[in-house]
Amino acid sequence: DAKTTQPNSMESNEEEPVHLPCNHSTISGTDYIHWYRQLPSQGPEYVIHGLTSNVNNRMASLAIAEDRKSSTLILHRATLRDAAVYYCILRVYNNNDMRFGAGTRLTVKP
Amino acid sequence: SQTIHQWPATLVQPVGSPLSLECTVEGTSNPNLYWYRQAAGRGLQLLFYSVGIGQISSEVPQNLSASRPQDRQFILSSKKLLLSDSGFYLCAWSPRSRTNQPQHFGDGTRLSIL
């Protein structure tokens, strides 16, 4: 299975943009890139997903490298409520299996 | 709108006791349903998933079992709990009719085995 590599932790200041990187050098052509986040003592929350093109939604933007071997989740203005563990996951098309790694723990400082 | 309910939120059980965790989904029909476990400080591990009533797929051999007696009800069970069964158990659903759709998670049950 294709794996992802994320930094263990990152820090950001409130109201500044945050770029969360993810490496997935063994990604295959049918793997979608999904991002979830998990606040303390809660279940994961879907953030965004994409295949090849950059994606935007109300929560974040997803920038995917041209060779698809890496991607970056962009929070345009971090708030204290964005402090969470962010997971980058590769998901095979039409596959129910999502393999969560350890993720990146984002700390947002006021 | 769709909602997912898990209960209880926390549970403390002695070793060797049985377990039953329930998950229900509202506002959708024919969902895919999932059970995950999260050990402290770790990522999630998929335990079971179901694409329909009575249809259960197990991802890892273990002391647990799952059942889906109704379309929107998913139950995680054990006959005799082990210390290693401690963890944070999460139920999730996704639309069956559409591929590669996000999974939506409940708030989880924190299970402690004494």
Interface residues (C-beta under 8 A of the other chain):
Chain A: Y32 H34 S41 Q42 G43 P44 E45 Y46 H49 Y87 R91 Y93 N94 N95 N96 D97 M98 R99 F100 G101 A102 G103
Chain B: N32 Y34 Y36 G41 R42 G43 L44 Q45 L46 Y49 V51 S57 E59 L90 A92 S94 T99 N100 P102 Q103 H104 F105 G106 D107 G108 R110
